[in-house]
Amino acid sequence: MARLRDELDPAFRALANATRRAMLDALRAGPRSTGEMCEIFPRLSRYAVMQHLDVLERAGLVVSRKEGRQRFHHLNVVPIRLIYERWVKGYEDYWSGLLAAVKADSESPANRRAARE
Amino acid sequence: MLERTFTIDINAPVQRVWDEITRRGIAHHAMFGTFLNGELRPGSPYSYRSRSGSHTFVLGQVLEVDPPRRLVHTFMFSMMEKDEPTLVVWELAPHEGGTRVTVTHSRFSGETATYRNVSTSWPKILALYKTIIETGGAPFSARFKNGLMMGMSFMLPKTARTEHAMRRVAAQPPNNPAPSSAPQAAQPLAAPPPG
């Protein structure tokens, strides 16, 4: 039996929240300090912002570094790449293979004959 | 000045990861099938070349080496001559029985061609190093793509020819930027060194 828990679990859990996805989008332009993240998300308390950033950091989607008195949060897209490789690329091959089979099947002489009749 | 950070956890000891990343004389399938050229000591040229050495894709200079934990080198794409040299800091640290690899790529003067390229390349490169180190080999798809690319190297522009590319490294002042001013990872490029 395949491992039910794998190392991408934290990334999936972190991404299963619209606020956290919005936070990742906010970091695409470049690293932001905790204070700047609070300004970008004025509806959230500072505590909530820090909690969300913590979940993202534990999932590897955010790398936080202390610079002077501030903490800067950097986007790390590598786990998303790993998700893509595991869950998109593999299935793309599956679906394109399936569609190719449908095409080959529907264009087979027997089916063409059936279409003419 | 822009910078990007890329981190991945690899289930292998730090030394094993270091050996793979700095391996010479064998194709780096994670680095598009290129060969790492140059000595790992400060001041030495650092480049990723074709198998025969006729073409150079990435070139720079080693600024700092602390095996198996830290490697700092400058970075230019031979085919993006308009872009200024950038800085790559590799950091390997033990993490939960494995290794956490952090690549900090900085000193982009803006959203240059180099910036756009490495933003999408580093995740692929690090994911491939992880696969290669954890499974003992590169996936067939990567080998196949790299093989195709290398087969077409005769179509590359003149700037990718090694003798042309290396003139560009020689044109850089030695140790620029100076190793002492290379930023620690904790404060990458928050303030560019004066002068």
Interface residues (C-beta under 8 A of the other chain):
Chain A: E7 G30 P31 G60 V63 R65 K66 E67 G68 H74 L75 N76 V77 V78 I80 R81 L82 E85
Chain B: L2 E3 R4 T5 F6 T7 I8 D9 T102 W122 P123 K124 L126 A127 K130 A185 A186 Q187 A190
